[in-house]
Amino acid sequence: MSVYTIFSSSFFSSYTSKTQLTLERLIVGTDSCGHLGDLPPVSEDCQQIFDSINITSGSIAPTFDVQSFHIQQLTFGTCRVFFENFSNVTQTFCWSALSQQAQGADSACFPPVQPVNSAGFCAPSDGSWQVG
């Protein structure tokens, strides 16, 4: 299991900062593997995305919003890193958590892990969103 931070934008009204809310609202998710094609992404392509998130972390907002039933994704070459919101409310997610969760799914699902999977996901038990 992985631990990461997620918010509903409606929660922000009662907090003085996202940092305060981050410390108070943690949700546990589970990694799973699947198939979205025949082959896994090239690991170097995914690493480019993870590195980009880390490099830009000091110059962009630490979080991003995803509207209800929408997706935020970054792609490079054969790799796609995403946060998909399946809930009825806007969700706010941390860029660093997106990178960490996607790297966790990468480690759990892609070579040298066998059998070969082409997708790795992390989601909470209520299925309200998914990181991959």
N, CA and C of each residue as an Amber inpcrd file, in Angstrom:
protein
   396
   0.8230000  -1.1830000   0.0000000   0.0000000   0.0000000   0.0000000
   0.8650000   1.2430000   0.0000000   0.3210000   2.2740000  -0.6220000
   1.0130000   3.5530000  -0.7110000   0.1900000   4.6110000   0.0020000
   0.8780000   5.6160000   0.5050000   0.1860000   6.7320000   1.1450000
   0.4810000   7.9820000   0.3460000  -0.5480000   8.7610000   0.0590000
  -0.3880000   9.9680000  -0.7090000  -1.4560000  10.9580000  -0.2790000
  -1.3880000  12.1700000  -0.8180000  -2.2820000  13.2310000  -0.3960000
  -3.2250000  13.6170000  -1.5180000  -4.4890000  13.7600000  -1.2000000
  -5.4860000  14.2220000  -2.1610000  -6.4830000  15.0970000  -1.4320000
  -7.0270000  16.0810000  -2.1200000  -7.9740000  17.0060000  -1.5120000
  -9.1740000  17.2040000  -2.4180000 -10.2920000  17.5350000  -1.8560000
 -11.4140000  18.0990000  -2.5930000 -11.3010000  19.6010000  -2.4440000
 -11.5110000  20.3380000  -3.5280000 -11.3190000  21.7830000  -3.4610000
 -12.2530000  22.4370000  -2.4440000 -13.3890000  21.8380000  -2.1700000
 -14.3120000  22.4060000  -1.1920000 -13.7510000  22.4140000   0.2220000
 -12.7510000  21.5650000   0.5070000 -12.1640000  21.5220000   1.8360000
 -11.2810000  22.7350000   2.1290000 -10.7820000  23.4060000   1.0830000
  -9.8240000  24.4830000   1.2840000 -10.3990000  25.6740000   2.0360000
 -11.6820000  25.8790000   1.9800000 -12.2640000  27.0640000   2.6050000
 -12.0390000  27.1130000   4.1100000 -11.8560000  25.9830000   4.7540000
 -11.6980000  25.9800000   6.2040000 -10.2380000  25.8810000   6.6510000
  -9.3020000  25.9220000   5.7180000  -7.8960000  25.8140000   6.0630000
  -7.1390000  27.0560000   5.6180000  -6.0950000  27.3810000   6.3670000
  -5.3100000  28.5570000   6.0340000  -4.2990000  28.2760000   4.9330000
  -3.9580000  27.0200000   4.7060000  -3.0110000  26.6890000   3.6480000
  -3.1860000  25.2400000   3.2230000  -2.7370000  24.9380000   2.0050000
  -2.7760000  23.5550000   1.5270000  -1.8480000  22.6760000   2.3460000
  -0.7650000  23.2610000   2.8720000   0.1610000  22.4890000   3.6950000
  -0.5380000  21.9690000   4.9390000  -1.3320000  22.8260000   5.5830000
  -2.0740000  22.4040000   6.7670000  -3.0060000  21.2580000   6.4060000
  -3.6960000  21.3810000   5.2870000  -4.6180000  20.3380000   4.8660000
  -3.8720000  19.0620000   4.5010000  -2.7270000  19.1860000   3.8700000
  -1.9310000  18.0250000   3.4980000  -1.6260000  17.1640000   4.7210000
  -1.2900000  17.7970000   5.8190000  -0.9390000  17.0670000   7.0240000
  -2.1440000  16.3990000   7.6750000  -3.3350000  16.9260000   7.3940000
  -4.5260000  16.4100000   8.0640000  -5.3270000  15.4090000   7.2410000
  -5.0850000  15.3160000   5.9250000  -5.9220000  14.4630000   5.0830000
  -5.0530000  13.5340000   4.2390000  -4.7920000  12.3520000   4.7490000
  -4.0370000  11.3390000   4.0170000  -4.9630000  10.1780000   3.6820000
  -4.8250000   9.6580000   2.4850000  -5.6460000   8.5400000   2.0370000
  -4.7130000   7.4240000   1.5760000  -5.0860000   6.1850000   1.8270000
  -4.2580000   5.0520000   1.4410000  -4.7860000   4.4620000   0.1400000
  -3.8690000   4.1460000  -0.7810000  -4.2360000   3.5390000  -2.0490000
  -3.4840000   2.2420000  -2.2610000  -3.9190000   1.4830000  -3.2370000
  -3.3280000   0.1940000  -3.5400000  -2.8460000   0.1750000  -4.9840000
  -1.6420000  -0.3420000  -5.1950000  -1.1140000  -0.4880000  -6.5470000
  -1.7230000  -1.7160000  -7.2040000  -1.9650000  -1.6190000  -8.5150000
  -2.4110000  -2.7710000  -9.2910000  -1.8110000  -2.6630000 -10.6920000
  -1.7160000  -3.7930000 -11.3510000  -1.1210000  -3.8430000 -12.6870000
  -2.1840000  -4.2570000 -13.6880000  -1.9790000  -3.8450000 -14.9290000
  -2.9410000  -4.1980000 -15.9630000  -2.3440000  -4.0580000 -17.3450000
  -3.2210000  -3.9990000 -18.3210000  -2.7840000  -3.9320000 -19.7200000
  -3.5330000  -2.8290000 -20.4510000  -2.7690000  -1.9570000 -21.0810000
  -3.2950000  -0.9180000 -21.9760000  -2.4530000  -0.9610000 -23.2470000
  -2.3120000  -2.1200000 -23.8070000  -1.4410000  -2.3450000 -24.9530000
  -0.6090000  -3.5830000 -24.7100000   0.2890000  -3.8570000 -25.6320000
   1.0790000  -5.0900000 -25.5520000   2.3470000  -4.9700000 -24.7260000
   2.9840000  -3.7860000 -24.7400000   4.2830000  -3.6370000 -24.1030000
   4.2560000  -2.5510000 -23.0290000   5.1030000  -2.6800000 -22.0160000
   5.2180000  -1.6160000 -21.0130000   5.9290000  -0.4090000 -21.6270000
   5.7880000   0.7590000 -21.0110000   6.5170000   1.9230000 -21.5180000
   8.0200000   1.7370000 -21.3180000   8.7910000   2.4500000 -22.1040000
  10.2450000   2.4450000 -21.9540000  10.5710000   3.1680000 -20.6490000
  11.3470000   2.5330000 -19.7810000  11.6040000   3.1050000 -18.4510000
  12.2480000   4.4880000 -18.5220000  13.1040000   4.7230000 -19.5040000
  13.7430000   6.0330000 -19.6490000  12.7230000   7.1190000 -19.9830000
  11.6640000   6.7750000 -20.7230000  10.6090000   7.7530000 -21.0310000
   9.8900000   8.1650000 -19.7550000   9.5510000   7.1900000 -18.9130000
   8.8830000   7.5040000 -17.6400000   9.8070000   8.3150000 -16.7360000
  11.0810000   7.9710000 -16.7190000  12.0320000   8.6980000 -15.8860000
  12.1120000  10.1650000 -16.3030000  11.9770000  10.4420000 -17.5980000
  11.9750000  11.8280000 -18.0740000  10.8180000  12.6060000 -17.4350000
   9.6580000  11.9830000 -17.3330000   8.5020000  12.6430000 -16.7120000
   8.7580000  12.8680000 -15.2320000   9.2460000  11.8430000 -14.5380000
   9.5200000  11.9790000 -13.1060000  10.5520000  13.0720000 -12.8540000
  11.6030000  13.0940000 -13.6730000  12.6340000  14.1220000 -13.5320000
  12.0660000  15.5110000 -13.7980000  11.2130000  15.6360000 -14.7990000
  10.6080000  16.9320000 -15.1230000   9.7770000  17.4650000 -13.9730000
   9.0160000  16.5960000 -13.3310000   8.2180000  17.0160000 -12.1700000
   9.1450000  17.5130000 -11.0680000  10.2080000  16.7820000 -10.8010000
  11.1520000  17.1810000  -9.7470000  11.8610000  18.4850000 -10.0830000
  12.2810000  18.6490000 -11.3250000  13.0040000  19.8490000 -11.7440000
  12.1200000  21.0910000 -11.6500000  10.8630000  20.9710000 -12.0650000
   9.9740000  22.1380000 -12.0780000   9.2850000  22.3900000 -10.7450000
   9.4700000  21.5070000  -9.7800000   8.7190000  21.6190000  -8.5150000
   8.9340000  22.9530000  -7.8020000  10.0920000  23.5680000  -7.9530000
  10.3390000  24.8380000  -7.2830000   9.7830000  26.0410000  -8.0140000
   9.3580000  25.8540000  -9.2590000   8.9060000  26.9960000 -10.0490000
   7.4340000  26.9460000 -10.4430000   6.7170000  25.9080000 -10.0130000
   5.2790000  25.8240000 -10.2870000   4.5350000  25.6070000  -8.9740000
   3.2350000  25.7780000  -9.0080000   2.4120000  25.5200000  -7.8280000
   2.5870000  24.0490000  -7.4250000   2.5960000  23.7410000  -6.1320000
   2.8310000  22.3600000  -5.6930000   1.6620000  21.4160000  -5.9720000
   0.4950000  21.9730000  -6.2950000  -0.6850000  21.1480000  -6.5310000
  -1.3490000  21.5300000  -7.8430000  -2.2320000  20.6550000  -8.3000000
  -3.0350000  20.9230000  -9.4890000  -4.4490000  20.4260000  -9.2260000
  -5.4240000  21.0410000  -9.8890000  -6.8250000  20.6600000  -9.7480000
  -7.2610000  19.8370000 -10.9530000  -8.1080000  18.8520000 -10.6900000
  -8.6930000  18.0490000 -11.7590000 -10.2020000  18.0480000 -11.5490000
 -10.9020000  18.5610000 -12.5340000 -12.3550000  18.6270000 -12.4730000
 -12.9560000  17.2240000 -12.4170000 -14.1790000  17.1440000 -11.9650000
 -14.9090000  15.8940000 -11.8910000 -14.9210000  15.1980000 -13.2590000
 -14.6090000  13.9160000 -13.2630000 -14.6030000  13.0710000 -14.4630000
 -13.6610000  13.5960000 -15.5490000 -12.5090000  14.1350000 -15.1410000
 -11.4650000  14.5920000 -16.0560000 -10.1310000  13.9480000 -15.6660000
  -9.1350000  14.1910000 -16.5040000  -7.8130000  13.6170000 -16.2980000
  -6.7530000  14.6930000 -16.4980000  -5.6900000  14.6370000 -15.7150000
  -4.4860000  15.4500000 -15.9140000  -3.3820000  14.4660000 -16.2420000
  -2.7050000  14.6530000 -17.3650000  -1.6730000  13.6940000 -17.7250000
  -0.4630000  14.3760000 -18.3400000   0.6650000  13.7270000 -18.1700000
   1.9320000  14.1230000 -18.7720000   2.3960000  12.9420000 -19.6130000
   2.8460000  13.2050000 -20.8310000   3.3230000  12.1200000 -21.6790000
   4.7030000  12.4660000 -22.2290000   5.4930000  11.4260000 -22.3920000
   6.7860000  11.5410000 -23.0390000   7.0850000  10.2050000 -23.6900000
   7.2930000  10.2100000 -25.0060000   7.5830000   8.9670000 -25.7200000
   6.5070000   7.9290000 -25.4900000   6.9020000   6.8070000 -24.9080000
   5.9700000   5.6920000 -24.6920000   5.2760000   5.7310000 -23.3350000
   5.5750000   6.7450000 -22.5140000   5.0760000   6.7700000 -21.1340000
   4.0090000   7.8430000 -20.9320000   3.0430000   7.5070000 -20.1070000
   1.9930000   8.4370000 -19.7180000   1.8500000   8.3590000 -18.2070000
   1.9150000   9.5090000 -17.5220000   1.6780000   9.6030000 -16.0790000
   0.4220000  10.4430000 -15.9150000  -0.5280000   9.9570000 -15.1180000
  -1.8100000  10.6590000 -15.0560000  -2.4580000  10.5920000 -13.6740000
  -3.3720000  11.5380000 -13.4600000  -4.3040000  11.5150000 -12.3360000
  -5.6820000  11.6370000 -12.9660000  -6.5430000  10.6500000 -12.7370000
  -7.8950000  10.6750000 -13.2870000  -8.8960000  10.7480000 -12.1500000
  -9.7960000  11.7130000 -12.2490000 -10.7930000  11.9660000 -11.2170000
 -12.1240000  11.3320000 -11.6230000 -12.5440000  10.3120000 -10.8970000
 -13.8150000   9.6380000 -11.1540000 -14.9210000  10.1250000 -10.2190000
 -14.6220000  11.1160000  -9.3780000 -15.6000000  11.5670000  -8.3830000
 -16.4570000  12.7100000  -8.9250000 -17.4340000  13.1160000  -8.1330000
 -18.3400000  14.2030000  -8.5020000 -17.8320000  15.5750000  -8.0800000
 -16.6510000  15.6520000  -7.4830000 -16.0920000  16.9230000  -7.0210000
 -14.7040000  17.1280000  -7.6150000 -14.2910000  18.3840000  -7.7100000
 -12.9370000  18.6980000  -8.1480000 -11.9530000  18.1980000  -7.1010000
 -10.8910000  17.5600000  -7.5450000  -9.8560000  17.0570000  -6.6470000
  -8.5750000  17.8620000  -6.8750000  -7.8360000  18.1060000  -5.8190000
  -6.5310000  18.7530000  -5.8850000  -5.4990000  17.7320000  -5.4640000
  -4.4380000  17.6050000  -6.2620000  -3.4220000  16.5890000  -6.0180000
  -2.0480000  17.2330000  -6.0780000  -1.1010000  16.7200000  -5.3390000
   0.2720000  17.2460000  -5.3120000   1.0870000  16.6630000  -6.4590000
   1.8700000  17.5170000  -7.1270000   2.7420000  17.0370000  -8.1940000
   3.7260000  15.9970000  -7.6570000   4.2890000  16.2560000  -6.4840000
   5.2560000  15.3040000  -5.9260000   4.5970000  13.9610000  -5.6340000
   3.3650000  13.9720000  -5.1610000   2.6460000  12.7230000  -4.8970000
   2.3400000  11.9870000  -6.2010000   2.0090000  12.7440000  -7.2530000
   1.7710000  12.1210000  -8.5520000   3.0190000  11.3700000  -9.0080000
   4.1620000  12.0200000  -8.8970000   5.4160000  11.3880000  -9.2960000
   5.7150000  10.1610000  -8.4380000   5.5640000  10.2860000  -7.1330000
   5.8500000   9.1690000  -6.2230000   4.9220000   7.9940000  -6.4700000
   3.6280000   8.2680000  -6.6460000   2.6580000   7.1910000  -6.8660000
   2.8890000   6.5080000  -8.1960000   3.1670000   7.2910000  -9.2240000
   3.4120000   6.7020000 -10.5370000   4.7020000   5.8710000 -10.5150000
   5.7280000   6.3440000  -9.8260000   6.9670000   5.5720000  -9.7120000
   6.7240000   4.2710000  -8.9440000   5.8580000   4.3140000  -7.9360000
   5.5160000   3.1000000  -7.1880000   4.8210000   2.0820000  -8.0660000
   3.8800000   2.5510000  -8.8850000   3.1910000   1.6480000  -9.8070000
   4.1630000   1.1130000 -10.8490000   5.0810000   1.9630000 -11.2890000
   6.1290000   1.5490000 -12.2350000   6.9390000   0.4030000 -11.6400000
   7.4170000   0.5680000 -10.4220000   8.2370000  -0.4590000  -9.7580000
   7.4680000  -1.7490000  -9.5080000   6.1670000  -1.6270000  -9.2440000
   5.3530000  -2.8050000  -8.9310000   4.9450000  -3.5940000 -10.1740000
   4.9350000  -2.9400000 -11.3410000   4.3090000  -3.5700000 -12.5050000
   5.1890000  -3.7830000 -13.7280000   6.2530000  -2.9950000 -13.8770000
   7.0370000  -3.0580000 -15.1070000   8.3150000  -3.8580000 -14.9090000
   8.9170000  -4.3530000 -16.0360000  10.1270000  -5.1770000 -15.9330000
  11.1590000  -4.5500000 -15.0060000  11.7860000  -5.4000000 -14.2290000
  11.9010000  -6.8520000 -14.3990000  10.7630000  -7.6610000 -13.7830000
   9.7070000  -7.0240000 -13.2920000   8.5650000  -7.7520000 -12.7230000
   7.9350000  -8.6270000 -13.8030000   7.6190000  -9.8520000 -13.4340000
   6.9580000 -10.7840000 -14.3490000   5.6260000 -11.1980000 -13.7560000
   4.5760000 -11.4360000 -14.5110000   4.5400000 -11.3260000 -15.9590000
   4.6100000  -9.8640000 -16.4060000   4.8640000  -9.6550000 -17.6710000
   4.9810000  -8.3060000 -18.2240000   3.6030000  -7.6520000 -18.2620000
   3.5270000  -6.4540000 -17.6940000   2.3050000  -5.6430000 -17.7230000
   2.5890000  -4.3860000 -18.5310000   1.5480000  -3.7970000 -19.0830000
   1.7380000  -2.5680000 -19.8480000   1.2110000  -1.3390000 -19.1200000
   0.6350000  -1.5420000 -17.9120000   0.1060000  -0.4040000 -17.1440000
   0.2140000  -0.6860000 -15.6540000   0.4330000   0.3820000 -14.8980000
   0.4580000   0.3020000 -13.4430000  -0.4200000   1.4050000 -12.8870000
  -1.2000000   1.0890000 -11.8620000  -2.1670000   2.0330000 -11.3130000
  -2.0940000   2.0610000  -9.7890000  -2.5700000   3.1450000  -9.2100000
  -2.7850000   3.2540000  -7.7760000  -4.1310000   3.9180000  -7.5850000
  -4.9730000   3.3300000  -6.7370000  -6.3220000   3.8690000  -6.5180000
  -6.7740000   3.5910000  -5.0930000  -7.6470000   4.4570000  -4.5520000
  -8.2100000   4.2100000  -3.2240000  -9.3110000   3.1550000  -3.3090000
  -9.7010000   2.6400000  -2.1700000 -10.7130000   1.5880000  -2.1420000
 -12.0680000   2.0400000  -2.6720000 -12.3680000   3.3500000  -2.5920000
 -13.6580000   3.8250000  -3.0840000 -13.6690000   4.0820000  -4.5990000
 -12.5020000   3.9620000  -5.2730000 -12.4400000   4.1060000  -6.7210000
 -12.7200000   5.5120000  -7.2230000 -12.5710000   6.5250000  -6.3720000
 -12.9220000   7.8940000  -6.7620000 -11.9010000   8.5300000  -7.6970000
 -10.7200000   7.9530000  -7.7990000  -9.6730000   8.4750000  -8.6860000
  -8.6380000   7.3960000  -8.9140000  -7.7090000   7.6780000  -9.8250000
  -6.6610000   6.7180000 -10.1390000  -5.4110000   7.4730000 -10.6040000
  -4.2630000   6.9990000 -10.1520000  -2.9590000   7.5020000 -10.6060000
  -2.3000000   6.3800000 -11.3680000  -1.6360000   6.7150000 -12.4510000
  -0.9360000   5.6880000 -13.2080000   0.2470000   6.2580000 -13.9420000
